[in-house]
C-alpha cells in the first residue's frame, strides 16, 4: 500500500485509454478506484491522498454520436422486445 500513489492511479487510467476502453468504462473504473482510495485515506492508511493530482477521464464532445430521427426509427424497428428507446425533448 505504501507504493500506491497518484502515479499508479493515473497509469491505470492511461492503460484503460490505451487499450481502447470507452469513456464510460474509464469513468466508472476511476470512480470505483477513487472511492476505495479516498476511504483508505480517511482511515489513515495513506498519509497523502493518493488521488490528489490525478486527472479524471474527461468527456470528449467530438466523440458523441446523436442519431438522426431516421436512425432512431430504424433502431426502433430493428430492435427486439427488450430494446427500449426513451427520448426527451
Secondary structure as the mmCIF struct_conf table of DSSP 4:
data_model
#
loop_
_struct_conf.conf_type_id
_struct_conf.id
_struct_conf.beg_label_comp_id
_struct_conf.beg_label_asym_id
_struct_conf.beg_label_seq_id
_struct_conf.end_label_comp_id
_struct_conf.end_label_asym_id
_struct_conf.end_label_seq_id
TURN_TY1_P TURN_TY1_P1 UNK A 2 UNK A 3
HELX_RH_AL_P HELX_RH_AL_P1 UNK A 6 UNK A 18
TURN_TY1_P TURN_TY1_P2 UNK A 19 UNK A 20
HELX_RH_AL_P HELX_RH_AL_P2 UNK A 23 UNK A 42
TURN_TY1_P TURN_TY1_P3 UNK A 43 UNK A 44
BEND BEND1 UNK A 45 UNK A 45
BEND BEND2 UNK A 47 UNK A 48
TURN_TY1_P TURN_TY1_P4 UNK A 50 UNK A 53
HELX_RH_3T_P HELX_RH_3T_P1 UNK A 61 UNK A 63
HELX_RH_AL_P HELX_RH_AL_P3 UNK A 69 UNK A 78
BEND BEND3 UNK A 79 UNK A 79
TURN_TY1_P TURN_TY1_P5 UNK A 81 UNK A 82
#
